[in-house]
């Protein structure tokens, strides 16, 4: 986990989308950095399949896949369920809830 944290919180962070660019849609693509953090927790610490975790949380496997792939941003309610079942906190998840620009 500390490796993932360092990857996203070090001085060598990937280019981030500014709020203005995000709101004005100037960048073609974006991904949420929360996904890789959650995928790492699920695979490395809990060794649970995506389908099993989706069942525990109560969401569709395809939607959880989107979140872990960085293509989805969960609601607060779903984030609370994810935090409970991934044994993390909303605060820890929030550290990974920034938007990265995707190079084309």
N, C-alpha and C positions, 0 to 999 in steps of 0.2 A: 504494500500500500504506500509506503513512504516513497518508493520509486515513482509511482504514478503521481503522487503529490508533487515531487520535485520536478517531474516532467512538465506539469502544468503551472507550477508556481515559481519556477526559477526565472532568472533574468533572460533566459533564452526562449521565451515564450513565442509561439507562432504569432503571426500578425493577427491582431484582433480587429474586429469591426467596430468602428466608433458608433456611438448612439445615433448620431446624425446620419451616417451611412446606412445603418439598419433601418431607421425610420423612413428615410427617403428611397430605400431600395436601390442604392447605387451599386452594391456588390451583387454579382450574379448568383452566388451560392454562399451558404453558410452552414456550419454544423455546430452543435452544442457540445461543449467539452465534458458535460456530465456523463454522457454515454460511455466513453472508455473507462471512466472511474467506476461506474456501476458494473460494467462487464468484468472488470478486473476483480472486484469484490466477489461477484457471483462465481466466477471460475476459479479463482485462486484460494479464496477463504472458505467458501461454502460448497464448492464442487457440486452445484445443483444445475440441472439443465434449464434452458430458457423456458421450456413448457412447464416444468415443475414450479419455477419461480412465478410465472404468470398465473398459474392456478392458485398459488398461495396468496398472491396480491389481489387476485380477482379481476384481472384484465386480460385482454386478448394477447396471445403469444406474439402475433404480428405487431401489435402496438408496442409491446415491451422491446421487441427486436428493433423497431424504429428508434426508440429512446436510446437503447444501448449503441445503436449505429450512429448516434449523433444527429439524427434527422427529426427527432421529436422533442418537445419540451413539455413535460408532464404538468398537470394542474397541481395546485397546492394539496388538494385532497389525495390525489394519486401519489404525490411526493411523500406525503406522510405515511402512506401504506408501504411505499418502496423503502423508506427509511427504516420502518419497523422490521420488514422482512430481510433487508440487506444488513441489518444490525449496524446502522450508521445513524447520523443525525441530520436534520434539515440544515443545520449550520454547516456541517461538513459537506453536504451536497451543494449548498449555496456557493461554496468556494470554487466549485466546478461548473457553475451555471453561467458561464460567459459564452459569448458567440465568437467563433473563429471564422475568418474569411477563408473561403475555399478557392484555391487556385484553379483556373480553368486551363 
